[in-house]
């Protein structure tokens, strides 16, 4: 089925409300997944929205929760999501976060007690569209083995970065600390497909290409020890600073009735206060890297996909549409 972006938003908002979400939560969740779908990221798009619906129905997301926002310092915005979605707290604080970054040069949004965040690049892209540099980190239930470990101790612990580019789409980097995202392992297990070597280990700590065994085991970090160290860094930023659950203590996001209590860290920087020509220099540098050296610049492809989706709509498999439509 082909839906316009507006139809996709209405579909998801209505479904979230039926599942117990207040209108603000429904709108925040819908916007995040439709944006991901439009950017060509179906694994964290409408397919992932089903995870949100099931979490709302089971109570892993408190659909009626309102985030508690506080200002412990001039440039710091703290949010207690109260068991609700990660997106509502960020949306509630977004305008203040942007203004604070412009006033002080930097601003931090730190959140605890939330459901998992989905596509992390979504948060920093919105900052870059306001002319800000953004850095984000988030955690969740333990899925990834640490350095020297054969048991999961971190979530996939992604790190995202975005920067504005004059007269063009922003640079956006969004990557997990794991060799692949958990949704890819779960999808392969559901479809009975194998996975590449180096993605995961089984429950006994042995390398595996069996996706079902990987789901019961642990994901592996990209780059071995270095990737695991980045996962630890993300864990400290997302959970340590915010007071959120460490990944080892986070209830699962696919079963049960408890929130994972995940953390989210977002840093916003106003580059114009340091270099007024930052966005201009970014444009010339990314063009030089791309055209002169063949470097892939992450971000523009998502912008192209979004514009196409705005024009042509998004394609949604009929079974997925029926599940969301109820």
N, C-alpha and C positions, 0 to 999 in steps of 0.2 A: 504494500500500500504506500502511496505517496501522500505526505502531509506537508502543509505549509508549516513554517516555524511557529506561527501563531496557533495553528491547530495542534501541533505537538505540545505546546505549552498548556493549552486548555485541557488536552487529554491527560497530561500528567498532573496538573493541578487538581482536576476533578477526582482523579484516582487517589491522590494523596489525602484529599479531604474525606473521601469515603473511608479511607484506612485510619482516620482519626487525627489528621493534621489540622492545625489551625490555619487560616488563610495565609498568614505570613510565611509559615513553614512550608506549606504546599508550594507557594510561589518561589521560594528560595531553592527548594529541591528541583522543581521543574526547570527553572532557568539553568541550573548547573548541568543537568543531563542533556537538555536540548542543545545547549551550547556545545557540549562535547560531541553529540551526534552530528551537529552541523559542521564541526571541524574535522570530521572523518575519524572519530574515536569511538566506534560503536561499543567497545568493551566496557567503557565507562560512561556510555550514553544511556539510551533507553533500556538496553539489556540490564545495565546496572541499576536502573530505576526500580526494577523488580525487587532487588535487594532492599531498597528503601521501603517499598510497600510492605514486604514481609516483615521488616524490622518495626515498622509502625504498627502492624497488626499484632505482633508478638510483644511489643513494649520495649524493644531494644532502642527504639527512638520514641521519646515521649513527645507525641505530636502536639501536646498542649503547652509544652514548656516554653517559657520566655527567658532569653539569656539575661543574666545579671551583669551589667556593664559597670566598671569602676575605673577610676583614674588614679592609680597609686603614685604617679609622678606626671610631670607636664607632658612628656613625650611617650608615655606608656598607657595603653588601653588594655585593660584586663577583662576577660569575659568568662563567666561560668555558664556553660550552656545548659546546665541543669538537666542533663540527660537528653537534650534535644539534638537537632541536627547541627553539624559544624557550620553550615552555610548561613543560618539565620543570625548567629552571633556576628559573623563577619559582615553580613549585609546591614545589620543594625548599626555597626560601628564604622562602616565604610566611609561615609562622608566626613566623619570626625577624623578618621585615620588620614585621609587625604589632606585635610586642612592642617592637621598637626604636623605632618611631614613638611608641608609648605612653610609653616610658621617656624619650626625648629630645625628644619633640614633633614631630620630623621624622625621616625615614629615606629613604635612596636605595637603590634596586636598579639596578645598572648591569651590562648583559650584552653580551658580544661572541661572535662565531663561532657564530651560530645561524641556523636557517632562518627564513623570514619568519613574522610573528606572527599573521596572520589578523585576526580581529576584535579591535581594540585595546581597545575598550570593555570587553571581558571582564576585563581585568586590573584596571582601576580600579573596576569594579562590585564585584568581590570585596572590595576595600578599603572601599568605601562600606558594604557589608553588615556590616563590622566597626566601623562608626562613624567611619571615617577619610575624609579628603579625599584624592583620588588624582589625579595628573597623569601621563600616559604619552606617550612619543614613540618611534617606531621607524622604521627605514629598510630599504632593500633595493636590488635592482638598479635602475639608472637607467632611468626611464620618463618622467620629467617634465622639460619644458624649463625652464631657469632664466630669470630676468629678463633680457631682451635676447638670449636664446639661441634657436636653432632646433633644437638637439640635446638629447636627454635627458641630464640631469646629476644629477637626484635621483630617488628612488623617489616613490611617491604620498605618502610621508612624513606619515602621519596623526598627529593629536594627539587625545588623549582625556582627559576630565575627568569626575570623579564626586564627588558630595557626598551625605552622608546627610541624609535628611528624616524627621523624627519621625513615627512611625505611618504611614509611607507608603513607596513605592518611591523609591530614590535618584534624584537628578538625574544623568543620564548624557549627555555630549556626546562624540560620536566622529565625527570628520570628516577626510577626506583633504585634503591641500593642493592636490590636483588638482581640476578641475571635476567629475570623477566618478571612481569607483574603476576600476582597470584591469580587474577582473573583468567590469565592465559593458561595456567596449569589446570584450573578448575574446568575451563571450557574443553581442554583436551581430554580430561578425565570423563567428562559428560559425553563426549563424542567417541570415546574409546580409542583415541589417538595416542601415539607415543610423543615424547618430548625430546629435544636435543640433549646430548650429554653436557654436563656442567650446569644444568638448571636446578637440579634438586638431588636430595638423598632420601632414602627410604627410612622407615621407622627404626631400622637397625644402624643407621648412619652410613649405609653403603650407597655409592652413586647409582642412580636409576634413570631409565628412560621411560618408565611406566608412570604415566600421569596419575593413576589412581594410588599407586604406592607413594608418589611424591606428595599427594594431598595429606597422607597420613604421616609423612616424614617432615622434611624441612626444605625450604628454598635455600639456594646458595647465593652468596654475594657475588656481584660482578667484580672481576679483578682480584678475587681472593681476599687476602687480609686487608688490602686497601679499601675495597668496597665495604667490608665489614666495619672498618674504622669510620667510614662515612655514615653507616647506619647508626653507630654509637653516637656520633656527633649529632645526627638528627634527633636521636632519642633524648639527648640532653636538652637540645633547643625546644623540642615540642613538648616533652613530658616533664623534664627536669625543671625548667624555668616556670612552667605554668602550674605545676602541682597536679597534672593529669596522671592517670595510671601509667606506670611503666608497662611496656609491652608484655612482660612476664605476668603482670597482674591484671591485664585487661581481659574481660570476658569475651568470648567469640562474637563476631559480628554476623554470623550466619545461623546461630541457634541460641536457644534460651530466651530469657526475658530481661536480661540485664544489659545496660549500656556498656559499650567497651570503655567509656570514660576516656576517650582519646584526647590528645593535645594537638594544638595548632599554633605555630609560630609564624608571624608574617612581619618582615621588616620593610618599611617604605622609606625611600631616600629621594630627596629633591635634588637632582643633579645640577639644576640651573644655579643653585647657590654656590656650587663649587666651580662649575664651568658652564657659563651661559650658552656655549656652543656645543654642548654634549650631544644633543640629538642630531645635529648636523654632522658632527664627527663620526657618530655611530653610523649614519647613512653612508658616508664615504668609505669607512672602514669595512663595513659588511659587504659593500659593493666590490671593493678591492679584493677581499678574501674570496668572494664568490666567483667573480668574473676572471680575476687574475690568477687565482691559485686553486680553483675548483673546490673550495671549501663549502660544505653543506651548511647553510645558515638555518637553524630551526626557527620556525615561526611563520614565515611567509606562506608555506603550503597550507597551514591551518586557516590563514586569512583567505586564501583563494577558495578553499573548500567551503568556508562560511558564506562567502559571497555567492557561490554557486547554489548553496542550500537556500539562501535568501531568495534567489531567483527561481529555482526549480523545486524546492522543497526537500524533504528527507524521505528516504525509502525505509519502511518499517515492515518486517516480516509479519504476515497475518497472524500467526500464533502469538507473537509478542504483543501486537496491537490488542488482540482479544484478551490477553492476560491483564494488560493495563486497563483496558476499558471495562473489565469486570463482567 
